[in-house]
Amino acid sequence: MAVSLRTRLTIWYSLWLLLALALFSAIILWLHWRLMLREADESLDALSIAAVNVLADELGEHATLEGAAKEMLGEVRNRDYALTVLDGEGQPLPDLAVTLPVNVSSPPLPASRRGQTVTDPNGREWRVRLRRASARGLQFTVAIAAPMREVEEHWRVLAQACALGVPFVMLAVAAGGWWLGRRGLRPLQVMADQARNITARTPDTRLQVANAGAELDAVATSFNDVLDRLALALATQRRFMADASHELRTPVSIIRTVSDVTLGQTAREEPEYRDGLTVVGEQATRLTRLVDDMLVLARADGGGYPIMRTEVDIDAVVLDCVRDFKPSAEAKDIRISAQVRPASAIADQTLLRRLIGNLLSNAITYTPAGGTVNVAILEEPGAISIQVTDSGPGIPALDRERVFERFVRLDPSRSEAGTGLGLAIARWIAEAHGGQLQLLRSDGHGSVFAATIPA
């Protein structure tokens, strides 16, 4: 079963908090233990200094170390500490009745500046401090020990407090984190509910979340941007389908009408059948060209059109296209020419030929009789520009970008001349090669279309 984001967040930060609290508690317990040991060592150190001073004074009155030690023990005795004196070799004085609860001579305990923890035969721990000194030519060691029972008890109480406090804090933090996670992630649930209600019938609906925070506002904005793009794509698709249906209906209607009229009578002359079949053939050709263009755009929109890139001599392609369109230009009394120079690029030769052909077809269609159409190749930094210039009536300023849209024909009287997809396909081909197609100039003296392809 999938675990919710809120649960995962609560578990993760609870685990990290537990680790942090455990580490903090361990550090606190260690520091407290060291502090208590230092306080115990300071007490032992102060008492050992006092014992050495008293023993040194007593040696001035007694000839033996044992006698001075007995007098010292009578003056410095403390019920909380165990105190004794060792000879110069570190062995307990034989005539001294007072002994430590722990053995510090076998093995010998080194006399350091810090106290040392020693365990007695009963398993209890003692803090021992040895202080070596000399007086009246005699070497001796004062050994003093204090039980660790009180220190261990204080430390144990603190450890119990940590052991009880950490789970309580963890429980409180986990509950608070769960509530905060639920409150913080509530806008996500609201957005999910709103997104679930967006359908193809309500493409204009957008996510509306108030006071969601900067991060969730960014998520909502990005999702709304995606919806905007999808709505635009859906509207474009619907318009494309409507325009395509309209364009397909015209040739189909003409073919059907001509067929019905031709077959409406039992007997007709051969010329009448030829005229009817000629119309049917022309409309079938137009229908084929329209379907082919629609298929190209559909595959281009879906990213499934294969682009076979090879090294292409653009000048040769331009000359071939001019030669192919020369008969149709001459039929309209239009002079077509080319100004080329050697140029090559890595491109799809078939698509490049189609791009140039679409520009030439558009120019010939809208250039009046007696006009001119010219194709030129210009060198640009890192690119090659193919410019098609005509002497047509020009394009109004408001329509200069709209002409690149699909099924757009500015002159309805020329609806039979094309499909309205030529410039749209040409722009796609240019952009598919990393270039662009622009209308550089359009006025009463004609128009200039420029397709730029990276060299």
N, C-alpha and C positions, 0 to 999 in steps of 0.2 A: 504494500500500500504506500502510495506517495505521501511523503511528509510535507506539510505546509511550510511555506517560507517563514512564517511567524514562529513555528515550532523549531525549525532549524536555527534561526537567529537566537532564540531563547537558549537552546542547548549550547550553541557555540560560545556566546558570551558568558553563560553560566560556567562552562568549563574553564574558560580563560580567567574568569573571576575567581573560581576555586583555586586554580593554580597560583594566581597572584596572592590570594589570602593565605594559602599554605606557605608560600615562600616568605611572605611578610611575617607570619606567625613564627616560622622557624628562625628568622633573623632576630625577631624580638626575644624569643626564648634564649637564643644563643647569647645575645647581648646582655640580657638580664642575668644569665648564669655567670658570664664573665664579670659583670659588675659586682655580684654577690661574692665571687671568689676574691676579687680585688679588695672589697671591704673586709673580708675575713683575713686576708693576708696583711692588710694594714693594721688590724687589731693585733694579730700575732706578732708583727714586726715591732709595734710599739711596746708590747709586753716583753718581748725578747730583749729589747734595748734596756728597758728598766731592770730586767733580771741581770743582765751583764753588768750594769753599773752598780747594782747592789752587791753582786758577787765580788766585784773588784774592790769595793769598799770593805767587805767582810774579810777579804784576804789580808788586809792590813792588820786585822785583829787576830786572825787564826793562822796557824803555821801550816795547816793542811788544807787541801782543796775540799776534802769531805766535810770538814767542820764548817768552812765558809759556805758550802753549798747548803748544809742543813739550816744555817741561820738565814740564808737567802730565801730558801723555800718557805720558811716560817713567815717572812715579811711579804713576799710577792704572791703567795698562794691565792688562787682564784678558783672558785668552784666550777666555773664554766670552761676552764682550760686544764690540761694536764701538763705539768712542767717537771723537767728533770735536768741533770747536768751530766755530761760525758767527759771522760778524761781526754788527754791530748791525742790518744789513738782512736778516739771515737767509741770507747767502750763504757758502759754504765759504771758508775762508781760502786764498788762492792759494798761499802758501808752505808749506801744511801737507800733508804727504804722506799722512796717514791720512784715509781717507774711509769713509763708511758704505756698506754693500752696497745701500742703497735711497736714492733721491733724495728729500730732504725739503724742497728749496728750489723745485722746479719740478714741479708747482704747489706753492706754499708750504704746509707742514704746520703747522696752528695749534698753538701751544704751550699745551697744556691740563694740568690737574693729573693727568690719567689718561693711561696709555699708550694707544697707538693701533697697530692692526695694519695693516702695509703689506706689499705683495707686491713682491719684487724681479723683475728681468727674467727670471730663471730659473724663476719661478713659486713660489718659496719664500716663506713668510710670516715676517715679523719683527715683534717688538713694540718700538715706538719710544717714547722719552720725551724731550721737549724741555724744558729748564729755562732760562729767561731770567734774566740777572743783570747787575749792573754793579759795577765796581770801578775806582777811580782815574779816574773820569770816562769809562770806556769801557763801551759796551754790548756784550754778547756772549750767545751761546746755546750751552749744552752739549747735544749730541745724543748719545744712547746707545741702542743697539739690541741686542736679544737674539733669537736664532733661536727660532721656535716649534716646532722639530722635537721637542724633548723633551716639551713640553706636549701637542702633538698625539699623540705616541706614547702617553703615559699615558692620554689620553682615549680613544684608539682601543682600547687594551687593555680599559678599562672597558666600552666599547660592545660589544666582542666577548664579554666575559663576560656582559653582559645578553642579547645575542642568543643565546648558547648556553644561558643559565640559564632564560630564559622558556619555551622549548619543553619543557625538561625538567620544570619546575614544572607546566606545563600538562598534560603527559602523566601525571605523578604524581597531580595533582588530579583529572583526568578519570577515571583508573582508580579512585581512592578514592571519587569521587562516584558512579560507576557501582555500585560495591560497596555504598556506603551507601544509594543509591536502591533497589537490589534488596532489601537488608535491611529498609529502612524501609517499602517497599511490599508486603512479603511478607504482612502481615495482610490487605491488600486482596485478594490472590489467594486466601487462605484463605477470606475471606468470600464471594468469588465462587463458589468451589467448593461451599461450604455452601449458598448461595442456589440454585445450580443443582440441588441435590438436593431442594429443597422443592417438593412437588407437592400436588395437591388431596387426595391420600390421606394426606399428612403435614402438615396445616396447623398442627400444634402445634410443629413444629420451629423453633428460633430460632438466630440466629447466636451462636456462642461463640468469641470471640477473646481470648486472654489476653495481657496486657502489650502492647496495640496502641498505646498512647499516648492522650492526652486527645482529640485530634481524631478518630482512627479509632474510639475508643470511642463518641464522639458519633454517628458515622455508623452504627455497629452498633446503638446504642440507638434511633436514629431509624428505621432499617430494621425493627427488631423491633417498634417501635410501629406501623409501617405494617402489618406482618404480623398484629399483634393486631387492628387494625381490620378488616383483610380477613377474618381468621378469624371475627370477630364478625359481619361482614356475611354471610359464607358460612353460618354457623350460623343466622343469622336467616332467610336465604333458604331454607335447607333446612327449618327449622321452619315457615316460611310455606307452603312447598309441601306439607308433610305435613298441616298444618292445613287448607289449602285443599282438598286431596284428600279429607280426611275430611268437610269441610263439603259438598263437592259430591256425595259419594257418597250422603249421606242423601236429598236430594230426588230424585236420579236413581234410587235404589233404590225409593223410594216410587212414583214415576211408573211404573217398570217393573212393580212388583208389582201396582199397580192396573190397569194395562193388561192384564197377563196374566190377572188374575182376571176382569176385565170381558169379555175376549175368549175366556175359557176355555169358555164355553157358547155354543151356536149361537143361542139365543134368550133375550133378557132383556127385561124391561119398561123402558119409557122412564124412569121414575124412577131405576132402577138405573144406566142409562147416564148420566143427569144427575149422580148422586152421584159416579160414577167420574170424569167429566170435571171436576166441581168440584174434586175432590182434585188431579187432574192440573194444573188451572189454578192452584190455590194453590201447588203445589210449583214450577210453572214461574215464577210470579211471584217466589217466594223465590229460585229459581235465578238469575233475571234480576238481582234486586237484589244477590245475592252476587257475581255476575260483574262487575256494574257497579262495586261497591265495590272489588273486587280490581283492576280495571283502573285506577281512580283512584289507589290506593296504588302500583301498579306504575309508573305514569307519574310520580307524585310522587317515588318513590325514584330514578327515572332523570333527574329534572329536566326532563322533557318536558311537564309539564302547563302549558298556557298560562294565565296569570293576567291577565285584562283589568281593569285598574284604572280606575275612574271614581269620580266623587263620588256616594256612596250615602247616602240618608236611612235611617239605621239604625232609627229609630223606625217608619218605614213598613214596613220588612222584618220587624221583630218582630211588628207587628200582623198582617201577612199570614200569617206562620207560625202565630201563635196561632189565627187564623181557620181555617187549613187543618187543624190538629190538634184543633180543638174537637169535631168529630163523634166521633172515636175516643176522646177523653177522656170525653165524655158517655156513650158506650157502656159505659164501665167505671165510670160514676157518679163521675167525677173532675171537680172544678171547676178550670178553667184560667183564669188571669187574667194581665193585663199591666199594669205600671206603667212608662210610657214618658215621655220628655221629648224635645224636639227635639234631635237629634244627627246628625252627618254625619261621614263619613270617606272617604278615598280607598281603595277596596277593590274586589274582584271581587264584584259583587252575587250572582251565581249561587253562588259558593263560600260567601259569607256566609250566604245563605239555607240552604245545606246544613248549615253549622255549627250554626245555631240549630235547624234541623229535627232534626238528630241528637241534640242535647241534649234537646229536647222529647220525641222518641220514646223516648229512654232513661228520662226521668223518668216518662212515662206507663206504660211497660212495668213498672217496678218500684214504682209507687205502688199501694197496695191500693185497693179500692173505697171510696168515701166520702172519699178523700184530696184533696189540693190540689196544684196545680202553678202556680208563679208565675214570670213573666219580668219582670226589672227592668233598666232602663238607668241606670247611675250614671256621673257625671262624675269623672274622676281627672286629676291633672296631666299634660297632654299625651296622654291616652288616654281611651278609652271602655270601660267594663266592662259586659258583658252577663251577668247572673247569673240562673241557672235554679235555683229552689228547689223541692224536692218534699218530700212527707211520707212517704216510703218507710221501709223498715226500717233504712236506713243501710248503710255499707260497713265491714267489719272493718278495723282499723288496718293489718294486714299486706297487705291487698289494695287499699289506696287509690291506689297508684301502678300496680299491676298491671292495673287496669281500663282503662288507656290502651293496653295492649298488644293486639296483633291476635288475634282469635278467642278472646278471654277473655270468658266469661259465668259470673258467680258463682253463678247459680241455674240448674242444669241443667233444671229443670222448665219454664223459659221459653225453651228452645232454639229453639222454633218462632217466637218473637217477633222475632228479629233475627239478624244475621249475626256479631255480635261484632266488627264493624269500625267501628261508628259513632263511638265516642269516639276511636279511633285516627285516623280521617279528620278529626274535629273538631279535634284537637290539631294535625294537620299544617296545616290551613287557617289556624289562628290563628298558627302559627309562620311560615307562608309570607307572612303580612301583617306580620311583625315584632312579633307579640304573643305571647301564651301562653294556655294553657288549664290551669286548676288546679282541684283539689277543695279548696274553702275550708273546708268543714265537713261532717262526716258522723257522725251518732250515731243513737240510737234514735228521734229526732224527724224524721229526714230528712237530705237532703244538699243542698249548695249548690255548683254548678259555675259558675265564672266565666271567661269568655273576654274577654281584654283586647286591644283593637285600637287602634293609634296613631290619634289624632284627626287 
